[in-house]
Amino acid sequence: MPTPEEYEARIAKLNAELDRLVQKVRESEVALLSVAEVKRSLLPPSSFTIVGLEEFVLLIDKDGLIRYANTGMARLLGAKSKKELLKSELSQWDKGILGAGFLQVFANEARHSKQTHVVERKVKGLQLPTEEEAEHGRDATLRIVANSIEDQVQIVIQDITELRWLECSFSRYVSHQVIDKLRLVAHDALMSVNRKSVSVLFTDLRAFTSMSQEMEPSDVCAFLNEYFERLVESVNNYEGMVDKFVGDGLIAVFGAPLEHEDYALRALLAAREMQSAYSELAKERSNKGFPAPGLGIGIATGDVVVGNVGTIDRMDYTVIGHTVNLASRLCGAAKGGEILTEPETYIRAHEMISDTEFKAEMPRMSFEPVGKIKLKNIDESVDVIQMIVRDSK
């Protein structure tokens, strides 16, 4: 048995070797996964490990011996500690977590090809080291990455179950950047149906239905695809949610599922950007001799019921309530190029103008009262406000 001093010397030597490898990788721009205290990858997360998720790490030498393992990997493989794994054969521990012999085959593939290998596997009934004393295992999705450097192979395993669930549930509605932030939101909060205050935005192209009757079907689809692409980009820029597309209209929500205190301001800024982006598209079409109908936008702020609604076969994350109906009616009343809203949106946005992450890039905006308008299916007349967009800040 080595003495404590000898053991510490061996660990120091191993850490020095790992540091040398990492430095070599950085100099040659070759990908190396996170090792020891190195937390960030040298390649984009999409083709590498996912930054921010816990990593279970193995380092295997050319003889198939384990040279490094962190605590998470040790527990995943069933070892009492990471010390128990050191210098033991990988085959001794590769007995079925991912399928008997999987890690050895995966490591050999990476070693011989000299390329980074990435796979994802579903594992039933797995109790992960990150779970707090779970009595039962769970079905999990694991991301396994292997990379070979100088006859050594590093394997990193990450639990991406929650991430894949978020992507499956919300990728239709929000950007990947928002999904990344939703990882910090409790699962129950995302799945529950509750009441909250949000801003709802509707868009509609004026007289497009009749105009489309004179267009070729392929031209209609091509125009709508480009139109929606530009509008969705504006929603994503302010971390809103695209609820759905309805004909030539779009419904977006700000404040759910990702919460922001400045959700009303975000809705107005997104609407401004939409009008600007659509104006460019309309100009491009006009220069080519194609018609371009005006874009009307309506925004309302207030309480809605938000959550998954539907049947057992199909569920949609959506918002329901008076605020949704009001935004729709405001959009219907807006002329081409107009953005109409109501006092609640104006008040909440005005309160946040000096306390928002967009303060530095805040455009010049002004609001003009339109007056009380009786809107269809709205019991009382509504104080309608038009947002006037200036070209300069």
C-alpha positions as CSV (number, residue, x, y, z in Angstrom):
1,M,0.0,0.0,0.0
2,P,1.4,3.4,-0.9
3,T,1.8,5.9,1.9
4,P,-0.3,9.1,2.1
5,E,2.6,11.1,0.8
6,E,3.1,8.7,-2.1
7,Y,-0.6,8.8,-2.9
8,E,-0.6,12.7,-2.9
9,A,2.5,12.7,-5.1
10,R,0.7,10.5,-7.7
11,I,-2.4,12.7,-7.7
12,A,-0.2,15.8,-8.2
13,K,1.6,14.1,-11.1
14,L,-1.8,13.1,-12.6
15,N,-3.1,16.6,-12.3
16,A,0.0,18.0,-13.9
17,E,-0.4,15.6,-16.8
18,L,-4.0,16.7,-17.2
19,D,-3.0,20.3,-17.1
20,R,-0.4,19.6,-19.8
21,L,-3.0,17.9,-22.0
22,V,-5.5,20.7,-21.7
23,Q,-2.8,23.3,-22.6
24,K,-1.8,21.2,-25.6
25,V,-5.4,21.1,-26.7
26,R,-5.8,24.8,-26.4
27,E,-2.7,25.4,-28.5
28,S,-3.7,23.0,-31.2
29,E,-7.4,23.9,-31.2
30,V,-8.3,20.2,-30.7
31,A,-11.4,19.4,-28.7
32,L,-10.9,18.1,-25.2
33,L,-13.8,17.6,-22.8
34,S,-13.8,19.0,-19.3
35,V,-11.2,17.3,-17.1
36,A,-10.7,17.8,-13.4
37,E,-11.2,21.5,-12.6
38,V,-11.7,22.5,-16.3
39,K,-15.4,23.4,-16.4
40,R,-16.0,24.8,-19.9
41,S,-15.6,23.0,-23.2
42,L,-13.5,24.2,-26.1
43,L,-16.2,23.4,-28.7
44,P,-19.7,24.8,-29.0
45,P,-22.2,23.0,-26.6
46,S,-24.3,21.8,-29.6
47,S,-21.5,19.4,-30.7
48,F,-19.9,18.9,-27.3
49,T,-20.9,18.7,-23.6
50,I,-23.7,21.1,-22.6
51,V,-22.3,23.9,-20.5
52,G,-24.0,24.2,-17.1
53,L,-25.0,20.6,-16.6
54,E,-23.1,18.3,-14.2
55,E,-20.5,16.1,-15.8
56,F,-19.6,12.5,-14.8
57,V,-16.0,12.1,-16.1
58,L,-13.7,9.2,-16.9
59,L,-10.1,9.2,-18.3
60,I,-8.9,5.9,-19.7
61,D,-5.4,5.1,-20.8
62,K,-4.3,3.0,-23.8
63,D,-4.4,-0.2,-21.7
64,G,-8.0,0.3,-20.7
65,L,-7.1,1.4,-17.2
66,I,-9.0,4.2,-15.5
67,R,-6.6,7.1,-14.8
68,Y,-9.2,9.6,-13.6
69,A,-12.8,9.6,-12.4
70,N,-14.8,12.2,-10.6
71,T,-17.1,11.4,-7.7
72,G,-20.2,11.5,-9.9
73,M,-18.8,8.9,-12.3
74,A,-17.7,6.7,-9.5
75,R,-21.2,6.6,-8.1
76,L,-22.7,6.1,-11.5
77,L,-20.5,3.0,-12.1
78,G,-21.3,1.7,-8.6
79,A,-17.9,2.3,-7.0
80,K,-17.7,3.3,-3.3
81,S,-15.4,6.2,-4.2
82,K,-13.3,7.5,-7.1
83,K,-10.2,6.1,-5.5
84,E,-11.6,2.6,-6.0
85,L,-11.7,3.2,-9.7
86,L,-8.1,4.4,-10.2
87,K,-5.9,2.0,-12.1
88,S,-8.6,-0.6,-12.3
89,E,-9.7,-2.0,-15.7
90,L,-12.7,-0.3,-17.3
91,S,-14.1,-3.7,-18.1
92,Q,-14.5,-4.3,-14.4
93,W,-17.1,-1.6,-14.1
94,D,-18.6,-1.5,-17.5
95,K,-21.4,-4.0,-16.7
96,G,-24.6,-2.7,-17.9
97,I,-25.5,0.9,-16.9
98,L,-25.6,1.8,-20.5
99,G,-25.5,-1.8,-21.7
100,A,-22.7,-4.3,-20.9
101,G,-19.5,-3.3,-22.6
102,F,-20.8,-0.1,-24.0
103,L,-18.2,2.2,-22.5
104,Q,-15.3,0.0,-23.8
105,V,-16.7,0.0,-27.3
106,F,-17.4,3.7,-27.2
107,A,-13.9,4.4,-25.9
108,N,-12.3,2.3,-28.6
109,E,-14.2,4.0,-31.4
110,A,-13.0,7.4,-30.2
111,R,-9.4,6.2,-29.8
112,H,-9.2,4.7,-33.3
113,S,-11.0,7.5,-35.1
114,K,-9.3,10.4,-33.2
115,Q,-12.7,12.3,-33.4
116,T,-15.1,13.4,-30.8
117,H,-18.0,11.0,-30.5
118,V,-21.4,12.1,-29.1
119,V,-24.4,9.8,-28.5
120,E,-27.6,10.0,-26.4
121,R,-29.2,7.0,-24.8
122,K,-32.4,6.4,-22.9
123,V,-31.8,4.4,-19.7
124,K,-34.7,2.9,-17.8
125,G,-34.8,2.8,-14.0
126,L,-31.6,4.7,-13.5
127,Q,-30.8,6.3,-10.1
128,L,-28.4,9.1,-10.8
129,P,-25.8,10.4,-8.4
130,T,-27.4,13.9,-8.6
131,E,-30.7,12.7,-7.2
132,E,-31.3,13.3,-3.5
133,E,-31.6,9.9,-1.9
134,A,-34.2,8.7,-4.5
135,E,-35.9,5.5,-3.5
136,H,-36.5,4.5,-7.0
137,G,-34.7,5.0,-10.3
138,R,-36.2,6.9,-13.2
139,D,-36.1,6.8,-17.0
140,A,-33.3,9.1,-18.0
141,T,-31.7,10.5,-21.2
142,L,-27.9,10.6,-21.0
143,R,-25.5,12.4,-23.3
144,I,-22.2,10.5,-23.6
145,V,-19.2,12.2,-25.2
146,A,-15.8,10.5,-25.9
147,N,-12.7,12.2,-27.1
148,S,-9.1,10.8,-27.7
149,I,-6.0,12.7,-26.9
150,E,-2.5,11.1,-27.0
151,D,-3.8,7.5,-26.5
152,Q,-6.0,8.5,-23.6
153,V,-9.8,8.7,-24.0
154,Q,-12.0,10.9,-21.9
155,I,-15.7,10.0,-21.5
156,V,-18.1,12.5,-20.1
157,I,-21.7,11.6,-19.3
158,Q,-24.4,14.3,-18.7
159,D,-28.0,13.9,-17.6
160,I,-30.1,15.8,-20.2
161,T,-33.5,14.3,-19.3
162,E,-34.9,17.7,-18.2
163,L,-33.4,19.5,-21.1
164,R,-34.9,17.1,-23.7
165,W,-38.2,17.4,-21.9
166,L,-38.1,21.2,-22.1
167,E,-37.2,21.0,-25.8
168,C,-40.0,18.6,-26.5
169,S,-42.5,20.7,-24.6
170,F,-41.5,24.2,-25.5
171,S,-39.4,24.2,-28.7
172,R,-42.5,25.1,-30.7
173,Y,-43.1,28.2,-28.6
174,V,-39.8,29.7,-27.5
175,S,-36.2,30.1,-28.7
176,H,-33.3,27.8,-27.6
177,Q,-32.0,30.7,-25.5
178,V,-35.2,30.7,-23.5
179,I,-35.2,26.9,-23.2
180,D,-31.7,27.2,-21.7
181,K,-33.1,29.6,-19.1
182,L,-36.2,27.4,-18.4
183,R,-33.8,24.8,-17.1
184,L,-33.7,26.9,-13.9
185,V,-37.4,26.8,-13.5
186,A,-39.0,24.1,-11.4
187,H,-40.7,21.3,-13.4
188,D,-44.0,21.6,-11.5
189,A,-44.1,25.4,-12.2
190,L,-43.9,24.7,-16.0
191,M,-46.5,21.9,-16.0
192,S,-49.1,23.5,-13.7
193,V,-52.0,25.5,-15.0
194,N,-52.2,28.8,-13.1
195,R,-53.2,32.5,-13.4
196,K,-50.7,35.2,-14.0
197,S,-50.3,38.6,-15.5
198,V,-48.7,38.7,-19.0
199,S,-48.8,40.8,-22.2
200,V,-50.4,39.2,-25.2
201,L,-49.5,40.4,-28.8
202,F,-51.6,39.8,-31.9
203,T,-50.6,40.6,-35.5
204,D,-52.6,40.6,-38.7
205,L,-52.1,41.5,-42.3
206,R,-54.7,43.9,-43.5
207,A,-56.8,42.5,-46.4
208,F,-54.4,39.7,-47.0
209,T,-57.1,37.1,-47.3
210,S,-58.6,38.7,-50.4
211,M,-55.2,39.6,-51.8
212,S,-54.1,35.9,-51.5
213,Q,-56.9,34.9,-53.8
214,E,-55.1,36.6,-56.7
215,M,-51.7,35.0,-55.8
216,E,-50.3,31.6,-56.7
217,P,-50.4,29.2,-53.7
218,S,-46.6,28.8,-53.8
219,D,-46.2,32.6,-53.6
220,V,-48.6,32.8,-50.7
221,C,-46.6,30.3,-48.7
222,A,-43.3,31.8,-49.6
223,F,-44.4,35.3,-48.5
224,L,-46.0,34.0,-45.2
225,N,-42.9,32.0,-44.4
226,E,-40.6,35.0,-44.8
227,Y,-43.1,37.3,-43.0
228,F,-43.4,34.9,-40.0
229,E,-39.6,34.3,-39.9
230,R,-39.0,38.0,-39.3
231,L,-41.8,38.4,-36.7
232,V,-40.7,35.3,-34.8
233,E,-37.2,36.7,-34.7
234,S,-38.5,39.8,-33.0
235,V,-40.4,37.7,-30.4
236,N,-37.3,35.7,-29.7
237,N,-35.1,38.8,-29.3
238,Y,-37.3,39.8,-26.3
239,E,-37.6,36.2,-25.0
240,G,-41.4,36.0,-25.6
241,M,-43.4,32.9,-26.6
242,V,-45.0,32.3,-29.9
243,D,-48.3,30.8,-28.9
244,K,-49.6,30.0,-32.4
245,F,-50.0,31.0,-36.0
246,V,-53.6,31.7,-37.1
247,G,-53.8,32.2,-40.9
248,D,-51.7,35.3,-41.6
249,G,-51.6,36.3,-37.9
250,L,-49.3,35.5,-35.0
251,I,-50.1,35.3,-31.3
252,A,-47.2,35.9,-28.9
253,V,-47.0,36.0,-25.1
254,F,-44.5,37.9,-22.9
255,G,-44.2,36.9,-19.2
256,A,-44.8,33.1,-19.7
257,P,-43.4,30.5,-19.5
258,L,-40.3,32.6,-18.8
259,E,-41.1,35.3,-16.3
260,H,-39.8,38.9,-16.7
261,E,-40.8,41.9,-14.6
262,D,-40.6,44.1,-17.8
263,Y,-42.8,41.8,-19.9
264,A,-45.1,44.7,-21.0
265,L,-42.1,46.7,-22.2
266,R,-40.7,43.7,-24.0
267,A,-44.0,43.3,-25.9
268,L,-44.0,46.9,-27.0
269,L,-40.3,46.7,-28.1
270,A,-41.0,43.5,-30.0
271,A,-44.0,45.1,-31.7
272,R,-41.8,48.1,-32.7
273,E,-39.2,45.7,-34.1
274,M,-41.9,43.7,-36.0
275,Q,-43.2,46.8,-37.7
276,S,-39.6,47.8,-38.7
277,A,-38.8,44.3,-40.0
278,Y,-42.0,44.1,-41.9
279,S,-41.6,47.5,-43.4
280,E,-38.3,46.3,-44.9
281,L,-40.0,43.2,-46.3
282,A,-42.8,45.3,-47.7
283,K,-40.3,47.6,-49.4
284,E,-38.5,44.7,-50.9
285,R,-41.7,43.3,-52.3
286,S,-42.8,46.6,-53.7
287,N,-39.5,47.1,-55.5
288,K,-40.2,43.8,-57.2
289,G,-43.7,44.8,-58.1
290,F,-45.4,42.5,-55.6
291,P,-48.2,43.6,-53.2
292,A,-47.5,44.0,-49.5
293,P,-50.5,44.6,-47.2
294,G,-50.1,46.7,-44.0
295,L,-49.4,45.0,-40.7
296,G,-51.6,45.7,-37.7
297,I,-50.6,44.9,-34.1
298,G,-52.6,44.8,-30.9
299,I,-51.2,44.4,-27.4
300,A,-53.1,43.9,-24.1
301,T,-51.8,43.2,-20.6
302,G,-53.6,41.5,-17.7
303,D,-54.3,38.2,-16.0
304,V,-54.7,35.1,-18.0
305,V,-54.9,31.3,-17.4
306,V,-51.7,29.8,-18.7
307,G,-50.7,26.2,-19.0
308,N,-51.1,23.0,-21.0
309,V,-54.6,22.7,-22.4
310,G,-56.0,20.1,-24.8
311,T,-56.7,16.4,-25.0
312,I,-54.8,13.3,-24.0
313,D,-53.6,13.0,-27.6
314,R,-52.5,16.7,-28.0
315,M,-51.7,19.3,-25.5
316,D,-50.7,22.9,-26.2
317,Y,-49.1,25.4,-23.8
318,T,-51.3,28.5,-24.2
319,V,-53.0,31.4,-22.6
320,I,-56.8,31.9,-22.1
321,G,-58.8,34.9,-20.8
322,H,-60.2,38.4,-21.4
323,T,-56.7,39.8,-22.0
324,V,-56.3,37.5,-25.0
325,N,-59.6,38.6,-26.5
326,L,-58.8,42.2,-25.9
327,A,-55.4,41.9,-27.7
328,S,-57.2,40.3,-30.6
329,R,-59.7,43.1,-30.8
330,L,-57.1,45.8,-30.6
331,C,-55.2,44.1,-33.4
332,G,-58.4,44.0,-35.5
333,A,-58.9,47.8,-35.0
334,A,-55.3,48.6,-35.9
335,K,-54.6,49.9,-39.4
336,G,-51.6,48.9,-41.4
337,G,-48.5,50.1,-39.7
338,E,-50.2,50.8,-36.3
339,I,-49.6,49.4,-32.9
340,L,-52.6,49.7,-30.6
341,T,-52.6,49.0,-26.9
342,E,-54.4,50.0,-23.7
343,P,-53.6,51.7,-20.4
344,E,-52.5,48.7,-18.5
345,T,-49.7,47.9,-21.0
346,Y,-48.6,51.5,-21.1
347,I,-48.5,51.9,-17.3
348,R,-46.6,48.7,-16.7
349,A,-44.1,49.4,-19.5
350,H,-43.6,53.0,-18.4
351,E,-42.8,51.8,-14.8
352,M,-40.0,49.5,-16.2
353,I,-38.3,51.9,-18.7
354,S,-35.6,52.9,-16.2
355,D,-35.2,49.3,-14.8
356,T,-34.8,47.0,-17.8
357,E,-31.8,45.2,-19.5
358,F,-32.8,47.0,-22.7
359,K,-32.3,50.5,-21.2
360,A,-29.1,51.2,-23.1
361,E,-30.8,50.4,-26.5
362,M,-34.2,51.9,-25.7
363,P,-35.7,53.6,-28.8
364,R,-37.7,56.8,-28.8
365,M,-41.3,55.8,-28.2
366,S,-44.3,58.0,-27.7
367,F,-48.0,57.2,-27.1
368,E,-51.0,59.0,-28.3
369,P,-54.6,58.5,-27.0
370,V,-57.0,57.3,-29.7
371,G,-60.0,57.6,-27.4
372,K,-62.6,55.2,-26.1
373,I,-63.6,52.6,-28.7
374,K,-66.3,49.9,-28.5
375,L,-64.6,46.7,-29.5
376,K,-66.5,43.5,-30.6
377,N,-67.3,41.1,-27.7
378,I,-65.8,43.5,-25.1
379,D,-68.5,44.7,-22.7
380,E,-67.1,48.2,-22.0
381,S,-65.5,50.7,-24.2
382,V,-61.7,50.6,-24.1
383,D,-59.3,53.5,-23.8
384,V,-57.1,52.8,-26.8
385,I,-53.6,54.1,-27.0
386,Q,-51.4,54.1,-30.1
387,M,-47.7,53.6,-29.8
388,I,-45.8,56.0,-32.2
389,V,-42.4,54.7,-33.2
390,R,-39.7,57.2,-34.0
391,D,-36.8,56.3,-36.3
392,S,-34.1,57.6,-34.0
393,K,-33.4,57.2,-30.2
